[in-house]
Amino acid sequence: MVHFLLQSAPEATAEAATEQVVEAVINAHNEALFGQALQITLIGMIILFVSLFILWGVMELLVRLVKDGPKDKAEEKAEAIETADADDDEKLKAAAAAAAYVIAKK
């Protein structure tokens, strides 16, 4: 490489040729570093996405294994009664408040 540089510029001094060689070596080194940086980035991204997919798969598996099974009819009725009682209480409170408001207006 040095020989080629010296032949391409015969009027160049030894100092200029040395500077060109040093610059060429630095450029080659920078290209190698850039290639390594790209490889490291790619490997990191692959590791990230593979680990995310593994985590997603484990979560899906746990959801399917731990999911509640079908409920008994007795449990369903008890839940329906509790919900109805809560709704009735709210309706009674609203009716009482409305009646109190109407009485207060008179």
PLY file of the C-alpha trace (Angstrom):
ply
format ascii 1.0
element vertex 106
property float x
property float y
property float z
element edge 105
property int vertex1
property int vertex2
end_header
0.00 0.00 0.00
2.85 2.37 0.82
4.49 1.55 -2.50
1.30 2.40 -4.37
0.97 5.73 -2.56
4.56 6.64 -3.33
4.10 5.82 -7.02
0.86 7.78 -7.35
2.52 10.97 -6.14
6.19 10.91 -7.12
6.63 14.58 -6.28
5.29 14.01 -2.77
7.78 14.05 0.00
8.28 11.24 2.44
6.37 13.21 5.06
3.29 13.56 2.86
3.41 9.88 2.00
3.66 8.97 5.67
0.67 11.16 6.46
-1.33 9.48 3.71
-0.42 6.04 5.02
-1.35 7.00 8.58
-4.66 8.43 7.34
-5.40 5.25 5.38
-4.64 3.10 8.42
-6.87 5.27 10.63
-9.72 5.07 8.08
-9.40 1.29 7.92
-9.39 1.09 11.70
-12.49 3.33 11.90
-14.31 1.16 9.36
-13.51 -1.92 11.44
-14.78 -0.22 14.59
-17.97 0.85 12.80
-18.54 -2.72 11.64
-18.06 -4.01 15.20
-20.46 -1.39 16.53
-23.11 -2.49 14.03
-22.62 -6.14 14.98
-22.94 -5.36 18.70
-26.09 -3.32 18.06
-27.63 -6.10 16.01
-26.81 -8.72 18.63
-28.30 -6.51 21.36
-31.52 -5.98 19.41
-31.85 -9.70 18.74
-31.35 -10.50 22.43
-33.90 -7.85 23.41
-36.65 -9.08 21.09
-36.03 -12.76 21.81
-36.27 -12.08 25.55
-39.47 -10.06 25.02
-41.02 -12.94 23.06
-39.98 -15.41 25.77
-41.51 -13.18 28.46
-44.71 -12.84 26.44
-44.89 -16.62 26.00
-44.38 -17.26 29.72
-47.10 -14.73 30.57
-49.52 -16.34 28.09
-48.78 -19.76 29.54
-49.37 -18.55 33.09
-52.64 -16.89 32.12
-53.90 -20.09 30.53
-52.81 -22.27 33.46
-54.05 -20.03 36.27
-57.30 -18.91 34.62
-60.41 -19.52 36.71
-62.42 -22.52 35.67
-66.18 -22.57 35.08
-68.20 -21.44 38.10
-70.93 -23.43 39.81
-74.50 -22.28 39.37
-74.71 -21.58 43.11
-71.75 -19.18 42.88
-73.29 -17.43 39.89
-76.62 -16.99 41.72
-74.86 -15.65 44.81
-72.98 -13.09 42.71
-76.21 -12.08 40.94
-77.97 -11.60 44.29
-75.09 -9.51 45.67
-75.12 -7.33 42.57
-78.90 -6.93 42.73
-78.75 -6.02 46.44
-76.11 -3.37 45.74
-78.21 -1.98 42.86
-81.35 -1.96 45.05
-79.53 -0.10 47.83
-78.35 2.53 45.37
-81.87 2.90 43.94
-83.35 3.29 47.41
-80.78 5.94 48.32
-81.50 7.83 45.11
-85.26 7.67 45.69
-84.86 8.90 49.28
-82.68 11.78 48.13
-85.19 12.73 45.44
-88.08 12.61 47.92
-86.14 14.73 50.41
-85.40 17.27 47.68
-89.06 17.50 46.63
-90.23 17.86 50.25
-87.61 20.57 50.90
-88.80 22.55 47.87
-92.39 22.79 49.20
0 1
1 2
2 3
3 4
4 5
5 6
6 7
7 8
8 9
9 10
10 11
11 12
12 13
13 14
14 15
15 16
16 17
17 18
18 19
19 20
20 21
21 22
22 23
23 24
24 25
25 26
26 27
27 28
28 29
29 30
30 31
31 32
32 33
33 34
34 35
35 36
36 37
37 38
38 39
39 40
40 41
41 42
42 43
43 44
44 45
45 46
46 47
47 48
48 49
49 50
50 51
51 52
52 53
53 54
54 55
55 56
56 57
57 58
58 59
59 60
60 61
61 62
62 63
63 64
64 65
65 66
66 67
67 68
68 69
69 70
70 71
71 72
72 73
73 74
74 75
75 76
76 77
77 78
78 79
79 80
80 81
81 82
82 83
83 84
84 85
85 86
86 87
87 88
88 89
89 90
90 91
91 92
92 93
93 94
94 95
95 96
96 97
97 98
98 99
99 100
100 101
101 102
102 103
103 104
104 105
